[in-house]
Amino acid sequence: MRIRLLGTAAVCVLAAVLATGATGSSNRRAVVIPFEKDCPVLTCEETPGSPIDISTTLTPVDFEAGLFHYTAVETLTSSKGSVTISFVGVLDLNSEPNETVLKGYVIRGSWGGRDLAGATVRAKAHRVTPGTGIFAGWVKITPSR
C-alpha cells in the first residue's frame, strides 16, 4: 500500500512539473525563420523566393585569409511580425559553398505575438549560386525570458 501511495504521489508531482514546465518553456521556445536574400555589396534584400521581407546593412570589420568579418543590422518582416537584429558575422569565402555564421540579439520587435526584444539570435546561410550575392538560410531567435 505504501509503495502504491508513493507511486501515485510521484505521478502527481511529475504531472505538476510537466504542466508548469510546458507553460514556462513555451515562452522560451525558439523562433526559426527561413530566408533567401540577395546581398550585392553592403546591403541585402529579400529575393522573390524568400518567405519574408528583409532589409540589411553590413559594415565591414576585417578581411583576412578569405574570412570577411562584419557587423550588420537586419530587419525581418512578415505577417507574423517584425524584428530588428544586431549581428556580428563571418563569411567564409574558402568554404564551398560560401557560408556565413552570425550571432546577435534582437534590438526590438515581436514575432507571432511575442515580444522578442533582447532575445539571443544565431543565423547561418550559404551562397545559393557561386558568383552571386544570393544566400539562403535561417535565423534562430531564442527568447531570454
Rosetta silent file (secondary structure, phi, psi, omega in degrees, C-alpha in Angstrom):
SEQUENCE: MRIRLLGTAAVCVLAAVLATGATGSSNRRAVVIPFEKDCPVLTCEETPGSPIDISTTLTPVDFEAGLFHYTAVETLTSSKGSVTISFVGVLDLNSEPNETVLKGYVIRGSWGGRDLAGATVRAKAHRVTPGTGIFAGWVKITPSR
SCORE:     score description
SCORE:     0.000 S_00000001
   1 L     0.000  -40.394 -179.802    0.000    0.000    0.000 S_00000001
   2 H   -64.931  -39.980  179.205    2.838    2.366    0.856 S_00000001
   3 H   -64.089  -42.962  179.582    4.563    1.732   -2.498 S_00000001
   4 H   -63.171  -39.609  179.101    1.334    2.415   -4.389 S_00000001
   5 H   -65.146  -42.029  177.033    0.868    5.674   -2.452 S_00000001
   6 H   -65.148  -40.778  178.231    4.440    6.771   -3.236 S_00000001
   7 H   -62.452  -41.931  178.415    3.925    5.881   -6.891 S_00000001
   8 H   -65.148  -42.442  178.316    0.736    7.930   -7.028 S_00000001
   9 H   -62.835  -41.953 -179.897    2.452   10.875   -5.328 S_00000001
  10 H   -63.257  -41.385  178.772    5.366   10.660   -7.780 S_00000001
  11 H   -63.629  -41.016  179.073    2.993   10.664  -10.752 S_00000001
  12 H   -64.792  -42.414  178.512    1.193   13.747   -9.351 S_00000001
  13 H   -63.962  -44.855  179.373    4.496   15.590   -8.811 S_00000001
  14 H   -61.397  -41.782  178.926    5.691   14.660  -12.307 S_00000001
  15 H   -64.048  -40.844  178.760    2.420   15.847  -13.831 S_00000001
  16 H   -65.006  -42.086  178.921    2.670   19.159  -11.975 S_00000001
  17 H   -64.072  -44.856  179.466    6.273   19.678  -13.104 S_00000001
  18 H   -64.010  -39.338 -179.413    5.422   18.864  -16.703 S_00000001
  19 H   -65.208  -46.347  179.679    2.407   21.175  -16.661 S_00000001
  20 H   -73.552  -33.889  178.447    4.342   24.164  -15.318 S_00000001
  21 H   -65.621  -39.999  179.723    7.399   23.308  -17.397 S_00000001
  22 H   -65.808  -39.609  179.044    5.366   23.208  -20.588 S_00000001
  23 H   -67.313  -46.229 -179.373    3.843   26.581  -19.816 S_00000001
  24 H   -67.306  -39.752 -175.630    7.179   28.136  -18.911 S_00000001
  25 H   -74.670  -23.956 -179.709    9.117   26.615  -21.769 S_00000001
  26 H   -64.708  -29.162  177.585    6.642   27.715  -24.461 S_00000001
  27 H   -73.632  -21.399 -179.848    7.692   31.307  -23.775 S_00000001
  28 H  -101.721    1.015 -179.566   11.327   30.315  -24.335 S_00000001
  29 L   -62.143  131.871 -177.809   10.702   28.190  -27.409 S_00000001
  30 L   -68.036  148.067  174.055   12.958   29.367  -30.228 S_00000001
  31 E  -103.733  123.768  178.363   11.549   31.013  -33.323 S_00000001
  32 E  -112.021  124.330 -175.869   13.198   29.771  -36.538 S_00000001
  33 E  -120.300  113.763  176.026   12.760   31.953  -39.608 S_00000001
  34 E   -78.553  154.316  179.886   13.927   30.722  -43.043 S_00000001
  35 E  -154.342  165.090  167.669   15.002   33.265  -45.637 S_00000001
  36 E  -142.032  128.705 -177.234   16.586   33.884  -49.009 S_00000001
  37 E  -139.989  157.622  178.334   18.270   37.229  -49.703 S_00000001
  38 E  -110.741  123.406 -177.812   20.383   38.997  -52.282 S_00000001
  39 L  -121.092   84.100 -176.309   23.448   40.847  -50.966 S_00000001
  40 L   -66.429  -41.087  179.139   25.081   42.652  -53.906 S_00000001
  41 L  -139.932  -96.000 -178.261   27.549   44.751  -51.862 S_00000001
  42 L  -114.556   21.131  174.484   26.914   46.035  -48.330 S_00000001
  43 E  -136.690  159.253  175.999   23.126   45.746  -48.277 S_00000001
  44 E  -137.414  148.266  173.321   20.708   42.835  -48.594 S_00000001
  45 E  -139.949  158.154  179.364   17.074   42.485  -49.625 S_00000001
  46 E   -61.931  153.819  172.523   14.754   39.529  -49.946 S_00000001
  47 L   -94.852  168.768  176.244   14.606   37.596  -53.199 S_00000001
  48 L   -58.534  -24.806 -178.968   11.286   36.710  -54.873 S_00000001
  49 L   -86.762   -2.310 -177.083   11.669   33.223  -53.318 S_00000001
  50 L   -78.229  137.885  178.056   12.012   34.470  -49.736 S_00000001
  51 L   -78.422   -4.879 -179.293    9.137   33.802  -47.315 S_00000001
  52 L  -137.050  162.712  172.293    9.887   37.116  -45.509 S_00000001
  53 E   -88.448  141.799 -176.999   10.879   40.699  -46.300 S_00000001
  54 E  -136.047  139.927  172.228   14.482   41.563  -45.386 S_00000001
  55 E  -138.533  119.274 -175.262   16.448   44.770  -45.141 S_00000001
  56 E  -131.593  140.108  171.402   20.113   44.534  -44.118 S_00000001
  57 E  -122.320  124.176 -179.772   23.003   46.955  -43.835 S_00000001
  58 E  -102.901  146.182  173.776   26.514   45.474  -43.471 S_00000001
  59 E  -126.206  115.907  179.659   29.598   47.202  -42.068 S_00000001
  60 E   -63.259  141.604  176.627   32.967   45.589  -42.864 S_00000001
  61 E  -114.472  -46.409 -176.983   35.238   44.970  -39.876 S_00000001
  62 E  -161.173  151.873  172.896   38.114   42.875  -41.268 S_00000001
  63 E  -138.466  118.052 -178.418   39.080   40.700  -44.223 S_00000001
  64 E  -152.976  134.070  175.062   41.869   38.178  -43.838 S_00000001
  65 L    52.047   40.302  176.881   42.658   34.765  -45.330 S_00000001
  66 L    80.124    7.635  178.010   39.304   34.500  -47.091 S_00000001
  67 E  -111.619  119.757  179.949   37.277   35.400  -43.974 S_00000001
  68 E  -100.802  111.117  178.566   35.117   38.527  -44.161 S_00000001
  69 E   -94.844  136.797 -176.736   34.214   39.789  -40.658 S_00000001
  70 E  -153.790  164.418  167.996   31.328   42.242  -40.445 S_00000001
  71 E  -112.958  158.710 -178.750   28.552   43.722  -38.334 S_00000001
  72 E  -151.438  150.216  167.611   25.003   44.025  -39.575 S_00000001
  73 E  -120.776  125.738 -173.223   21.628   45.438  -38.667 S_00000001
  74 E  -132.681  136.848  174.607   18.806   43.455  -40.220 S_00000001
  75 E  -114.830  127.118  177.678   15.043   43.813  -40.156 S_00000001
  76 E  -110.966  132.208 -176.622   12.884   40.763  -40.896 S_00000001
  77 E  -137.963  138.526  171.903    9.193   41.321  -41.619 S_00000001
  78 E  -155.798 -173.940  177.285    6.229   39.094  -42.422 S_00000001
  79 L   -65.890  -16.808  179.747    2.573   38.742  -41.465 S_00000001
  80 L   -82.603  -15.683  179.177    3.867   37.127  -38.229 S_00000001
  81 E   147.967 -165.184 -179.861    5.675   40.288  -37.111 S_00000001
  82 E  -148.730  134.443  177.024    8.841   42.304  -37.464 S_00000001
  83 E  -133.461  141.853  173.824   12.181   42.132  -35.653 S_00000001
  84 E  -111.976  127.720 -171.048   15.300   44.271  -35.950 S_00000001
  85 E  -121.934  141.603  171.281   18.501   42.402  -35.121 S_00000001
  86 E  -104.449  127.045 -175.793   22.089   43.452  -34.445 S_00000001
  87 E  -123.898  156.201  157.409   24.613   40.852  -35.679 S_00000001
  88 E  -120.327  140.459 -175.227   28.318   40.119  -35.862 S_00000001
  89 E  -146.146  163.906  175.635   29.189   37.693  -38.622 S_00000001
  90 E  -133.923  125.331  174.635   31.881   35.910  -40.563 S_00000001
  91 E  -101.457  118.700 -179.692   31.574   34.994  -44.231 S_00000001
  92 E   -93.102  104.406  179.418   33.908   32.111  -45.108 S_00000001
  93 L   -82.706   -3.885  177.089   34.907   32.527  -48.753 S_00000001
  94 L   -86.785  -22.200 -178.686   37.126   29.409  -48.516 S_00000001
  95 L   -80.466  158.358  179.871   34.191   27.039  -47.964 S_00000001
  96 L  -132.009  108.648    2.907   32.196   25.621  -50.854 S_00000001
  97 L   -74.602  162.135  176.375   29.504   26.797  -50.942 S_00000001
  98 L   -57.169  140.904 -176.529   30.471   30.019  -49.177 S_00000001
  99 E  -132.723  143.742  175.748   28.907   30.105  -45.721 S_00000001
 100 E  -123.390  140.808  179.603   28.190   32.834  -43.211 S_00000001
 101 E  -125.940  134.952 -176.145   27.591   32.389  -39.487 S_00000001
 102 E  -133.385  151.855  172.407   26.173   35.146  -37.283 S_00000001
 103 E  -132.891  148.269  178.563   25.447   35.848  -33.624 S_00000001
 104 E  -177.625 -157.241  179.903   23.466   38.715  -32.206 S_00000001
 105 E  -149.213  158.405  177.872   20.404   39.933  -30.370 S_00000001
 106 E   -81.205  122.290  176.788   17.002   41.404  -31.133 S_00000001
 107 E   -73.097  -48.613  179.419   17.068   45.191  -30.763 S_00000001
 108 E  -159.967  157.892  173.047   13.284   45.477  -30.954 S_00000001
 109 E   127.472  172.888  178.993   10.251   43.697  -32.315 S_00000001
 110 E  -141.174  159.658  178.991    7.881   40.808  -31.950 S_00000001
 111 E  -145.436  129.467 -179.057    7.053   37.645  -33.856 S_00000001
 112 L    60.819   31.290  179.074    3.911   35.579  -33.518 S_00000001
 113 L    80.761    3.152 -179.265    2.634   37.963  -30.857 S_00000001
 114 E  -105.790  129.100  175.154    5.719   37.506  -28.643 S_00000001
 115 E   -70.198  122.563 -176.350    7.932   40.421  -27.637 S_00000001
 116 L  -112.862    8.929  179.405   11.460   39.313  -28.574 S_00000001
 117 L   -54.279  130.092  179.611   13.480   42.409  -27.555 S_00000001
 118 L    87.158   -6.572 -178.776   16.776   41.245  -26.040 S_00000001
 119 L   -65.906  149.207  176.965   16.471   37.681  -27.361 S_00000001
 120 E   -77.235  140.694 -178.154   19.606   35.826  -28.458 S_00000001
 121 E  -129.101  137.091  170.732   19.953   35.297  -32.203 S_00000001
 122 E  -130.190  144.637  179.605   22.012   32.847  -34.255 S_00000001
 123 E  -144.998  154.401  178.338   21.890   32.609  -38.013 S_00000001
 124 E  -147.586  138.781  179.422   23.505   30.574  -40.746 S_00000001
 125 E  -149.525  157.686  176.987   23.350   30.924  -44.513 S_00000001
 126 E  -130.126  153.084  177.432   25.084   29.628  -47.630 S_00000001
 127 E   -70.987  125.681 -176.104   25.604   31.122  -51.064 S_00000001
 128 L   -70.091  -47.747 -178.917   22.951   29.608  -53.326 S_00000001
 129 L  -129.840  126.292  178.941   24.819   30.040  -56.629 S_00000001
 130 L   -53.756  141.169  177.794   28.572   30.687  -56.919 S_00000001
 131 L    84.098   -0.013  177.245   29.364   34.176  -58.175 S_00000001
 132 L  -115.187  171.535  176.495   26.076   35.688  -56.959 S_00000001
 133 L  -101.227   18.573 -176.642   25.113   37.506  -53.782 S_00000001
 134 E   -90.213  123.627  179.884   22.130   35.238  -53.118 S_00000001
 135 E  -122.235  144.175  175.296   22.160   33.491  -49.731 S_00000001
 136 E  -126.579  144.400  179.611   19.628   31.111  -48.182 S_00000001
 137 E   179.619 -150.056 -177.366   19.474   30.083  -44.564 S_00000001
 138 E  -146.599  155.365  173.779   17.713   30.544  -41.248 S_00000001
 139 E  -119.524  129.362  178.334   17.604   32.835  -38.241 S_00000001
 140 E  -114.663  118.676 -178.565   17.003   31.244  -34.821 S_00000001
 141 E  -110.074  121.054  179.376   15.718   33.595  -32.105 S_00000001
 142 E  -112.077  112.465 -179.094   15.738   32.308  -28.526 S_00000001
 143 L   -59.611  145.462  179.501   13.789   34.496  -26.091 S_00000001
 144 L   -86.602  -13.661 -179.661   15.637   35.492  -22.934 S_00000001
 145 L  -133.083    0.000    0.000   12.509   35.378  -20.811 S_00000001
